[in-house]
Amino acid sequence: MSSHSVLEMKHKIENEIELINKAKQLIEAVLAEKVILKKNNGLVQSWRMRTKSLIKKRQEQQSDNEITIERLNNMKWPPMAYKVKTKRGAEILLERYQAALDQIQQAELALENLSAVNRSEIVGQLEIRWKLIIKNQQAVQEYLGQISSSDIQSDLNRLNELAPVFELSQEESGLHISVNVSNVRTILKRFESNENDISNPFNGLSNWIDEYATDESFLPADEWTDQVVNDLQNYLDKHNFSLHSEIEPFKTKWLSRVGKLRGKEILPNSVASEMLMYATDEYDNTIANVGQINDLANEYDLLPIELKKESNDATKRLINVVIELSNITIYFGRQTQQTARFKMATNQLLQIENKGLLASTNACDQFVSASNILTKWFDEKWYQFGGNPEGDTAYGGKGNAYVFKL
């Protein structure tokens, strides 16, 4: 082998060793990058699962939202009389007011979690309607109280024209007509002293007179007080005294109308489709679109992705070094065990870009081991690097020190 060829080979081997060392220096950064990538893949996997669940939930909410809006917009309000004319009309109106108040409460509960463009506007309208109904309710109750008072006074006057023994008594439920026992006893005593002049002091309101006439006990008339009071009370219970009231009809306040709700799109279909694509497509596509994902998440209240920062594309830089190394790897006249092993390790290292942490670690370990063996072989067997091939009798005693050719 000429001195020029030896020198050329020496330079190539030096270059190869330099690239091997450069590759080794990148391996630590590459494995750190793979650790981060593994963590990021875990974060992406978690994000994808939670995002698919969230979008499904949001779409269900969207459907429920639309159904609720339609139901509220189709709500039938009970008819509200503007002019109150009768006691029964006032009672019916109070029932309708209560039904309307119940509807408002139900609507306000439904509006709490409802997405609508004009939700706050409708809430305001319902509050105004609520206040008006309460005012009308109070006015109708006062009117009804006046009617009841007027009616009961008319009934009292009518009864006392028949027999002056009735009076108004105040109970928890309101005014009631009751029998004055003292007045009954007074009338009975008067009847007994003027028996020939008074035929029936109660004008048919009590049956006691018939029993008194046939009674043979000769008891005084006032001893019949309890029986007469009982008859009079039964008379009150059996008759419904309902004379027309003289209270003038009045008008309630006109109730404001409640507008229609306009639905608000909780999550546009286009956004849901795009986010589901990122949540089901390849991981690389998800990671490559983190910026877009986070923009949509911020705008539509979805889940962002927070990934760990990778270490400056160490894997790609290592592969570029290995490619360069592959292009200048020294092969001699025949391939040695050392060079064959190194070539295999180099090829495996070229494939780690899409490999996981375990596969990348194995490839890096094999490369380091193969390169260490190769450089040791250069040092020990290649005499240009100080190797001592003594005892090597291969190739007619010439040994491995110089017979290998490029």
Secondary structure, DSSP 8 states (H G I E B T S, - for coil): --HHHHHHHHHHHHHHHHHHHHHHHHHHHHHHHHHHHHHHHHHHHHHHHHHHHHHHHHHHHHHHHHHHHHHHHT-------SEE-SHHHHHHHHHHHHHHHHHHHHHHHHHHT--BTTHHHHHHHHHHHHHHHHHHHHHHHHHHHHHHHHHHHHHHHHHHHH-TTEEEEEETTEEEEEE-HHHHHHHHHHHHHTTTT-S-TTTTS-SHHHHHHH--S---GGGGHHHHHHHHHHHHHH-----------EE-----------B--SS-HHHHHHHHHHHHS-HHHHHHTHHHHHHHHHHHT----------TTHHHHHHHHHHHHHHH----SS--HHHHHHHHHHHHHTTGGG--HHHHHHHHHHHHHHHHHHHHHHHHH-GGGT---TT--HHHHT-TTT----
